[in-house]
Amino acid sequence: MTSFADLPDWAREDHVAALSAFLRICRQPEILTRPGPHRMASAQANALCHDALSAAEAREPQSARRFFETRFTPVTVSSTAFLTGYFEPEFAASRQKTQRYSSALLRLPAGFTKVSAANRPSSWSHALPYGRRSGGKLLPLPDRGAVMDGAFDGEGLELAYLDPVDAFFVHVQGSARLRLENGEVMRVGFAGKTGHDYTSIARQLVLAGEGTPEDFTMSGLRQWLADHPKRIDGLLRQNRSYIFFREIEALSPDQGPIGALGLPLVPGRSLAVDPAHISYGLPLYLVGEIPGEKGRPTRISRIVIADDTGSAIKGAARGDLFVGSGDAAGQQAGDLHHPVSMTVLLPNGLASSAPEMGARGQ
């Protein structure tokens, strides 16, 4: 454990903005009671959210700061946690397949089923968390290669069609704004996945001797794919994980995309975490130096909220910061892969009983 007085730049933080981001969780306080490493009892969660609302109604920076300092205990996760960034891209797309727009984003297939110990066939790997019920049987979902070969053809699952490289990056980000040929904008977000193992194609390129990790930032990877169009198909198949999408119609243009909790993400305040190590809904405090506008180094010392996740986010000392929407956010996200100090703010009463983070003090 540490103290708020020991957190760098804590007094300079915009606690009002941080509290506003946390209040999204309090619209659904049951988020804090989900099974996980820092699960709260319903009465605890309701009391915490009652105090959050009271602090917000005061409309004073001191009230917001006092809420965090009196209701939470800071616990160090790691002094060298790995932080990356993600964003909501905007791409040209079509509702019809064309020569230019040939790669489809797919809806969830009929019969999509979450697999648990209660319904998992004995022959299945415990690593497969999803399946498809068809003809009274639970069947494994196809991997990316099988989908690319037409496993879902004829089922009418296509939401929209994109350039294949653009479609890949929508899968990486999990959400996007699609600008259709008629000028209409469609928002799409994560709906589910096949559950097959995720493999980083950037890492595969490094292992194949095509470059260094520094070469394969988001922009570097995009350039490599543009320069090697005949190798795209084979490379994508190495990542067996495949994501399904849904059209999101209830968002205003100024709202962020929907994250794993069903809540709009907040630029600079929403953090994707591994929920096996950091429970959803918890605030964290990040300190470090990250790329800002035009790549200039910018110091970050900020409360963020664990309200999303991603296939590549594994372990306690790992976070993915949502930085916004559009090209500028995309550049910042692509440049962000930096060590930061990560501290989780645990609700009082949980700090002493919470499991070890697994990276404490590193």
C-alpha positions as CSV (number, residue, x, y, z in Angstrom):
1,M,0.0,0.0,0.0
2,T,1.0,3.6,-0.4
3,S,-0.6,7.0,0.5
4,F,-2.3,9.7,-1.6
5,A,0.4,12.1,-0.4
6,D,3.0,9.9,-2.1
7,L,1.3,9.8,-5.5
8,P,3.1,12.3,-7.8
9,D,1.0,15.3,-8.8
10,W,-2.0,14.0,-7.0
11,A,-3.0,17.5,-5.8
12,R,-2.9,18.8,-9.5
13,E,-5.3,16.1,-10.8
14,D,-8.7,17.2,-12.2
15,H,-10.6,15.2,-9.6
16,V,-13.9,16.6,-10.9
17,A,-13.3,15.1,-14.3
18,A,-12.2,11.8,-12.7
19,L,-15.3,11.7,-10.6
20,S,-17.5,12.3,-13.7
21,A,-15.9,9.3,-15.4
22,F,-16.4,7.1,-12.2
23,L,-20.1,8.2,-12.0
24,R,-20.7,6.2,-15.2
25,I,-20.0,3.1,-13.2
26,C,-22.4,4.2,-10.5
27,R,-25.3,4.2,-13.0
28,Q,-24.8,0.4,-12.8
29,P,-23.3,-0.3,-9.3
30,E,-23.7,-4.0,-9.9
31,I,-20.6,-3.7,-12.0
32,L,-18.6,-3.4,-8.8
33,T,-20.2,-6.6,-7.4
34,R,-19.2,-8.9,-10.3
35,P,-17.0,-11.9,-9.5
36,G,-13.4,-10.9,-9.7
37,P,-10.3,-10.2,-7.6
38,H,-11.8,-7.0,-5.9
39,R,-15.5,-7.9,-5.7
40,M,-17.6,-5.6,-3.5
41,A,-20.8,-6.6,-1.6
42,S,-23.9,-4.9,-2.9
43,A,-24.3,-2.7,0.2
44,Q,-20.7,-1.6,-0.2
45,A,-21.1,-0.7,-3.8
46,N,-24.3,1.2,-3.2
47,A,-22.8,3.2,-0.3
48,L,-19.7,4.0,-2.4
49,C,-21.9,5.3,-5.3
50,H,-24.1,7.2,-2.9
51,D,-21.0,9.1,-1.7
52,A,-19.9,9.6,-5.3
53,L,-23.2,11.2,-6.2
54,S,-23.1,13.4,-3.2
55,A,-19.6,14.6,-4.0
56,A,-20.6,15.4,-7.6
57,E,-23.6,17.4,-6.5
58,A,-21.4,19.6,-4.4
59,R,-19.7,20.7,-7.7
60,E,-16.5,21.5,-5.9
61,P,-13.0,20.2,-6.7
62,Q,-12.3,19.6,-3.0
63,S,-15.4,17.5,-2.6
64,A,-14.3,15.3,-5.6
65,R,-10.8,15.0,-4.2
66,R,-12.1,14.2,-0.7
67,F,-14.3,11.4,-2.2
68,F,-11.3,9.6,-3.6
69,E,-9.1,10.1,-0.5
70,T,-11.7,9.0,2.0
71,R,-13.3,6.1,0.2
72,F,-10.2,4.4,-1.4
73,T,-6.8,3.1,-0.5
74,P,-4.0,3.3,-3.1
75,V,-2.2,0.0,-3.7
76,T,0.8,-0.1,-6.0
77,V,0.4,-2.5,-8.9
78,S,3.7,-1.8,-10.6
79,S,6.2,1.0,-11.1
80,T,6.8,-0.2,-14.7
81,A,3.4,-1.3,-16.0
82,F,3.2,-1.4,-19.7
83,L,0.7,1.1,-21.2
84,T,-0.5,1.2,-24.8
85,G,-3.2,3.2,-26.4
86,Y,-6.3,2.6,-28.5
87,F,-8.8,4.7,-30.3
88,E,-12.0,4.7,-32.4
89,P,-10.9,4.9,-36.0
90,E,-13.0,6.3,-38.9
91,F,-12.9,4.4,-42.2
92,A,-14.6,4.5,-45.5
93,A,-17.0,1.6,-46.0
94,S,-19.9,0.3,-48.0
95,R,-23.1,-1.7,-47.2
96,Q,-22.4,-3.6,-50.4
97,K,-19.4,-5.7,-51.3
98,T,-17.3,-4.0,-54.0
99,Q,-13.8,-4.5,-55.4
100,R,-12.5,-1.8,-53.1
101,Y,-14.6,-2.8,-50.1
102,S,-14.2,-6.6,-50.0
103,S,-13.8,-7.5,-46.3
104,A,-17.0,-7.7,-44.1
105,L,-17.5,-7.0,-40.5
106,L,-19.9,-9.7,-39.2
107,R,-22.7,-9.7,-36.7
108,L,-22.9,-12.4,-34.0
109,P,-24.1,-15.7,-35.6
110,A,-27.4,-17.3,-34.5
111,G,-26.9,-19.7,-31.6
112,F,-23.8,-17.9,-30.2
113,T,-23.4,-19.3,-26.7
114,K,-21.1,-18.7,-23.8
115,V,-19.5,-21.9,-22.6
116,S,-19.1,-22.8,-19.0
117,A,-18.4,-25.9,-17.0
118,A,-22.1,-26.6,-17.0
119,N,-22.4,-26.9,-20.8
120,R,-18.9,-27.6,-22.1
121,P,-18.6,-30.8,-24.1
122,S,-16.0,-33.2,-22.5
123,S,-13.9,-33.1,-25.7
124,W,-13.5,-29.4,-25.7
125,S,-10.5,-27.4,-24.6
126,H,-11.1,-25.4,-21.4
127,A,-9.6,-22.5,-23.3
128,L,-12.6,-22.1,-25.6
129,P,-15.1,-19.8,-23.9
130,Y,-17.7,-19.5,-26.7
131,G,-19.5,-21.8,-29.1
132,R,-22.5,-22.1,-31.3
133,R,-25.6,-24.1,-30.7
134,S,-26.9,-25.7,-33.8
135,G,-29.2,-28.7,-34.3
136,G,-29.3,-29.4,-30.5
137,K,-25.5,-29.6,-30.4
138,L,-22.9,-27.1,-29.1
139,L,-20.2,-26.6,-31.8
140,P,-16.9,-24.7,-31.7
141,L,-16.9,-21.5,-33.6
142,P,-14.6,-21.3,-36.6
143,D,-11.3,-19.5,-36.3
144,R,-10.2,-16.5,-38.5
145,G,-8.9,-18.6,-41.3
146,A,-12.2,-20.5,-41.6
147,V,-14.2,-17.3,-41.5
148,M,-12.0,-15.9,-44.3
149,D,-12.7,-19.0,-46.3
150,G,-16.5,-18.5,-46.0
151,A,-17.6,-20.3,-42.8
152,F,-20.5,-17.8,-42.4
153,D,-21.2,-17.1,-46.0
154,G,-24.9,-17.1,-46.8
155,E,-26.0,-16.3,-43.2
156,G,-26.6,-12.6,-43.8
157,L,-24.3,-11.5,-41.0
158,E,-22.5,-8.7,-42.9
159,L,-22.8,-5.3,-41.3
160,A,-20.6,-3.4,-43.7
161,Y,-17.6,-4.0,-46.1
162,L,-14.2,-2.3,-45.8
163,D,-10.8,-2.4,-47.4
164,P,-9.1,-5.6,-45.9
165,V,-6.4,-3.6,-44.1
166,D,-9.0,-1.2,-42.6
167,A,-11.1,-4.1,-41.5
168,F,-8.1,-5.6,-39.7
169,F,-7.6,-2.4,-37.8
170,V,-11.3,-2.3,-36.8
171,H,-10.7,-5.8,-35.3
172,V,-7.7,-4.5,-33.4
173,Q,-9.6,-1.5,-32.0
174,G,-12.9,-3.2,-31.4
175,S,-15.0,-0.3,-32.6
176,A,-15.1,2.3,-35.4
177,R,-16.9,5.0,-37.2
178,L,-17.7,4.0,-40.7
179,R,-18.3,6.7,-43.3
180,L,-20.6,5.1,-45.9
181,E,-20.6,6.1,-49.6
182,N,-23.9,8.1,-49.1
183,G,-22.3,10.2,-46.4
184,E,-24.0,8.4,-43.5
185,V,-21.9,7.5,-40.5
186,M,-22.3,4.1,-38.9
187,R,-20.9,3.3,-35.4
188,V,-19.9,-0.3,-34.8
189,G,-18.7,-1.9,-31.6
190,F,-17.6,-5.2,-30.2
191,A,-20.3,-7.8,-29.9
192,G,-18.4,-11.0,-29.2
193,K,-15.6,-13.2,-30.3
194,T,-14.9,-16.8,-31.4
195,G,-12.6,-17.4,-28.4
196,H,-9.7,-18.8,-30.3
197,D,-6.2,-17.6,-29.1
198,Y,-5.2,-14.1,-30.0
199,T,-1.8,-13.8,-31.8
200,S,-0.2,-10.4,-32.5
201,I,0.7,-10.2,-36.1
202,A,3.2,-7.5,-35.4
203,R,5.0,-9.9,-33.1
204,Q,4.9,-12.5,-35.8
205,L,6.6,-10.1,-38.2
206,V,9.3,-9.4,-35.7
207,L,9.9,-13.1,-35.2
208,A,10.1,-13.5,-38.9
209,G,12.9,-10.9,-39.1
210,E,10.8,-8.3,-40.9
211,G,11.7,-5.6,-38.4
212,T,12.0,-4.6,-34.7
213,P,9.1,-3.9,-32.3
214,E,9.7,-0.2,-32.8
215,D,9.1,-0.6,-36.5
216,F,5.6,-2.1,-36.0
217,T,3.7,0.7,-34.3
218,M,0.2,1.0,-35.6
219,S,1.3,3.3,-38.5
220,G,4.4,1.1,-39.2
221,L,2.3,-2.0,-39.4
222,R,-0.2,-0.3,-41.7
223,Q,2.6,0.7,-44.0
224,W,4.1,-2.8,-44.0
225,L,0.7,-4.2,-45.0
226,A,0.3,-1.6,-47.7
227,D,3.7,-2.5,-49.1
228,H,3.1,-6.3,-49.0
229,P,-0.5,-6.8,-50.2
230,K,0.1,-10.4,-51.3
231,R,1.2,-11.4,-47.8
232,I,-1.8,-10.0,-45.9
233,D,-4.0,-13.1,-46.2
234,G,-1.5,-15.5,-44.8
235,L,-0.4,-13.1,-42.1
236,L,-4.0,-12.5,-40.8
237,R,-4.6,-16.2,-40.6
238,Q,-1.9,-16.5,-38.0
239,N,-4.2,-14.7,-35.6
240,R,-7.0,-17.3,-35.0
241,S,-9.1,-14.9,-32.9
242,Y,-12.0,-13.3,-34.7
243,I,-14.4,-10.6,-33.5
244,F,-18.0,-10.0,-34.2
245,F,-19.6,-6.5,-34.2
246,R,-22.9,-4.8,-33.8
247,E,-24.3,-1.5,-35.1
248,I,-24.6,1.1,-32.3
249,E,-27.4,3.7,-32.9
250,A,-27.9,5.3,-29.5
251,L,-24.7,7.3,-29.3
252,S,-24.4,11.0,-30.0
253,P,-21.5,12.1,-32.3
254,D,-19.5,13.5,-29.3
255,Q,-19.7,10.3,-27.3
256,G,-17.0,7.7,-27.3
257,P,-17.5,4.1,-28.4
258,I,-19.1,1.5,-26.2
259,G,-16.7,-0.5,-24.1
260,A,-16.9,-4.0,-22.5
261,L,-19.3,-2.7,-19.8
262,G,-21.8,-1.3,-22.2
263,L,-20.8,2.2,-21.3
264,P,-19.4,5.0,-23.6
265,L,-15.7,5.3,-23.2
266,V,-14.1,8.6,-22.1
267,P,-11.0,9.8,-23.9
268,G,-8.0,9.8,-21.5
269,R,-10.0,8.3,-18.7
270,S,-11.1,4.8,-19.9
271,L,-8.6,2.0,-19.4
272,A,-8.8,-1.5,-20.8
273,V,-7.5,-4.0,-18.2
274,D,-7.3,-7.7,-17.6
275,P,-10.4,-8.3,-15.4
276,A,-8.7,-11.4,-14.0
277,H,-6.3,-9.1,-12.1
278,I,-8.1,-5.7,-12.0
279,S,-11.8,-5.7,-11.4
280,Y,-14.1,-3.7,-13.6
281,G,-15.1,-0.3,-12.3
282,L,-12.1,0.5,-10.2
283,P,-10.2,3.7,-10.5
284,L,-6.4,3.6,-11.1
285,Y,-3.8,6.3,-11.0
286,L,-1.2,6.3,-13.8
287,V,2.1,8.3,-13.7
288,G,4.6,8.5,-16.6
289,E,5.6,10.1,-19.8
290,I,3.6,9.4,-22.9
291,P,3.3,10.8,-26.4
292,G,1.0,13.8,-26.7
293,E,0.0,16.0,-29.7
294,K,2.3,15.5,-32.7
295,G,4.3,12.9,-30.7
296,R,5.6,15.4,-28.2
297,P,6.4,13.8,-24.8
298,T,3.7,14.6,-22.3
299,R,3.6,13.8,-18.6
300,I,0.6,11.9,-17.4
301,S,-0.6,11.8,-13.8
302,R,-4.2,10.9,-13.9
303,I,-7.1,8.8,-12.5
304,V,-8.5,6.4,-15.1
305,I,-11.3,3.9,-14.8
306,A,-11.1,0.2,-15.5
307,D,-14.1,0.0,-17.9
308,D,-12.9,-2.0,-20.9
309,T,-10.7,-5.0,-21.9
310,G,-9.0,-6.5,-24.9
311,S,-7.5,-9.7,-26.2
312,A,-4.0,-8.4,-25.9
313,I,-4.4,-7.1,-22.3
314,K,-3.0,-9.8,-20.0
315,G,-1.7,-9.5,-16.5
316,A,-2.0,-6.9,-13.7
317,A,0.7,-4.6,-14.9
318,R,-0.9,-3.9,-18.3
319,G,-3.3,-1.3,-19.5
320,D,-4.6,0.1,-22.7
321,L,-5.7,3.8,-22.6
322,F,-8.6,5.0,-24.8
323,V,-7.3,8.2,-26.3
324,G,-10.2,9.3,-28.5
325,S,-11.6,9.1,-32.1
326,G,-10.2,10.0,-35.5
327,D,-6.8,10.3,-37.2
328,A,-5.1,12.4,-34.5
329,A,-6.1,10.0,-31.8
330,G,-4.9,7.1,-34.0
331,Q,-1.5,8.7,-34.3
332,Q,-1.3,9.1,-30.5
333,A,-2.5,5.6,-29.9
334,G,0.0,4.1,-32.3
335,D,2.9,5.9,-30.6
336,L,1.8,4.9,-27.1
337,H,3.7,1.9,-25.8
338,H,5.4,3.2,-22.6
339,P,6.2,2.1,-19.0
340,V,4.1,3.9,-16.4
341,S,3.6,3.7,-12.6
342,M,0.2,2.1,-12.0
343,T,-1.7,2.3,-8.7
344,V,-5.1,0.8,-8.2
345,L,-7.5,2.7,-5.8
346,L,-9.2,-0.1,-3.9
347,P,-12.4,0.7,-2.0
348,N,-11.7,0.8,1.8
349,G,-12.0,-2.6,3.3
350,L,-10.8,-4.4,0.2
351,A,-7.2,-3.4,0.3
352,S,-6.3,-5.8,3.1
353,S,-8.2,-8.7,1.7
354,A,-7.4,-8.3,-2.0
355,P,-5.2,-10.8,-3.7
356,E,-1.6,-10.0,-4.7
357,M,-1.4,-8.0,-7.9
358,G,1.4,-10.2,-9.2
359,A,3.7,-7.3,-10.1
360,R,3.9,-5.3,-6.9
361,G,6.9,-3.0,-6.7
362,Q,8.3,-4.0,-10.1
